[in-house]
Amino acid sequence: MVTIPPMTQDQFFFNLYRLGEWPDYFPGVQFPQDKESLNQYYRQMTPDDMRTEDPNRDATVVAELLERIGEATLITHSASGGRGWLTRLESDKVKGIVNYEGVQYVFPEGEAPPPAVVPPIEVPLAEFKKLTTIPIQIIFGDNIPQGADPASSAPLEAWRQIFITAKLFVDTVNAHGGTAELLYLPDIGVTGNTHFPFSDLNNEKIADLLSGYLAEKGLDRMGSH
């Protein structure tokens, strides 16, 4: 049994997921700024208890599911990103991965960067190369510092470090013959997105980008299940 003490973390989550820096929203943020939207946003929060997490267990379960339902493209987000990479290592039924703001990445043994916010996962090179045989896209939203800034808040500095690790992951996949890409939405003129781009006000644009990528890579034509 695990006892989770009650905690008030409203301001923390407001900043962590890049709505703004409490109590101010970022200019042009795609999160709706009415009182009820913020109320519902807070109701989605869950206790931050990391003691029950087991990425390898979760990946095994998803791999077992794919044995039953067949090939699939994984759409992962945040902490589930690490599970996506590990699932591919366990199952050749994963034909592509689209990762929204993943916080954990896999590297070959001896090639991982120093641990930052979330430690990287190191695997044998032969296992890592399974990630080089499928298309991979990683998407990040707005308001992530693109350079070191002593004035940045702790959450924004954490996102900067995660973003750097994501770029290193993409470079490492491609250096080993893969086809990975990192899409930073402001680079294509899509601005104001939070850590939850699929629920932001411009979510139709985000969905169109996903559809376009799946079509480009032939991932929208897999057999139906």
N, C-alpha and C positions, 0 to 999 in steps of 0.2 A: 504494500500500500504506500502511496506517495501523497503527502499532504502539501498542497500548493497554497501558500498564504495569499490573501487578497492584496492586490496592488493597484494603485491608481497610476496609469502610465499614459494618460491622454496626450500630454505635451510631447512625451518621448516618441510615440507613434506618429504624431503629426510631423515631427521633424525627420524621423527615421525613413519614412516612406515618401519623403520629398513633396509633401503638400506645400511646405514653406518652412519658415523658421518661426515657431510660435511667438506671438499669436498672429503673425502676418503670413498670408499666402504669397507664394512666388508670383511676380507679375506674369500674367498670361498663362498661369497654370490651368491644366485641363480638368482639374478636379472641380466639381460644382461647389460653389461657396455659400449655399444657403444652409441655414441652421439644421434642417432635418437631414440633409445629405451627410453632414458631419456626424450627426447623431447615429445614423445607420452605419456609417463607416466604423465608428468606435464599437458598435455591437458585433462586428465581425472579428474583433480581436480575441485571441486565445492566450492562456497562460504560457509564458515563454519558458517552458520546462524542457531542456535539452536532454535530460537523463534517459528518456525513453526512446530516443532516436537511434535507428540502426539502418544506415543507408544500404548496406549490403543485403540485409534481410528484405528490405523493401524492393530492391532491384530483383532479387530472386523471385519474389511474389509476382512482380510484373512480368518477368520472363516466363513464369509458369502460365500466366494468363495468355500471353502471346502464343504459347504452344497450343492453346485451345482455340483462339480466335483468328490466328494467322498474322500476316504481315501488317505493320503499322508504322506511321510516323508519330514520334513522341513530341508532344507539345508540353514543355516543362517551364516552370516558373520559380524563381527565388530558390528556396531550400530544396525543391524537388529537382533542381538542375543536376546536382550530383547523382541523384538516383537515375537520371536519364543516361548519363555516361556509363554508369555501372551496369544498367540494364542491357545496353548495347554489348558490353563485354561478355554478358551471359547469354545473349540471344541474337542469332542472325536474322530474326524476324523483324528487328528494328531496321527500317530502311531509310530513315532520315530523322533528324532531331532539330526542332526549332525551340530555342531556349530564350525565355524572356527574363532578363536580369538575374541570371543564375549567380549564386554566391560561392559555389565550390566547383573546382575543376580538376581534371585528371591529367597527370603528366607521366612520361616514362621515368623509370627509376634513374636518378642522377641528373635529371633535367628540370626538376621542379624548382620554381622560385622560392625564396624564403617565405615562411608562413607569414601571412598578413592578418586579415580579419578572420577568415575561415581557412584553416590549413589545407593545402592541396592534397589530393590523393595520389600516391605514387604506385604504379603498377609496372610489371615487366614490359619491355618494349614490344614483345610479340602480342601482348594483350592490348596495349595502347594502339597498335596499328589497326585494330578492328574499327577504331574511330575514323581511320583514314579512308575507309571504303564506302562511306555514306555521306550525303550532303548534310552540312551543319550550318545553321544560321543562329547567331546570338544577337539579341536586340536589347538596346538600352535606351531609356528615356532621357529627359532633359534635367537640367540643374545639377549635373555632376561636374565638379571642378575638373578642368582639363590640365591643370598644373598645380603644383604645391602652393598653398596659400595659408600662411600662419593664422589668417583671420577666419578660415573655414571652421564651421562647427564640427564636432566629433563625428556625427552621422555623415556629413558630406565628405569628410576626409576618408571615412570608411568606404563610401561608395567610389571615391577616386581610386583607392587601392584595389577594390574588387574589379573595377573597370580595367585597370592595368593588368591584373591577372588574367582577365578574360582575353585581352589582346595577346598576351603571351601564349595562352592556350591555343588561340587561332593560329598564331605563327608556328607553334610547335606541330600542330596537326598538319599544316601545309608543308612544313619542312620535311615531314615524313611521307609526303605524297598525297595528302588529303585535299578536300575541297571545303574548307570552312571559311566563313566570313562573319565579320562583326558589323552590324548595322547600328550606327549611332543616329537616332532619329533626327536630331537637329541638323546633321550633315545633309539631309535630303529635304530640309525645310519643314519638318514636322516637329513642332516645338510645344513645350509645356507639359509633356507627359510625366506622370509620377511612376512609382514602382508598380502600379497596376494599369498598364496602358490599355488593356482590354476592357476596363471599366471606366476609363476617362471619357470626357465628353466627345472626343474625336475617335471613339472606338471603331466606327465604321471604316475610317481611314486605316486604322491598325489592322482590321480584318481584311481589307483590300490588299494590304501589303503582304499579309500571310498567304492569301489566295494566290497572289502573283508569284510568290516564291515557290509554293507547292506546284503550281503549273509549270514554272520554268524548269524545275528539277524532275518533272514527271511523277511527282508524289501524289497528285490528285487523281491518278488513273489506276490505283491499285484495286485489286478485286474487292467486291463488297462482301461484308460479313454481317 
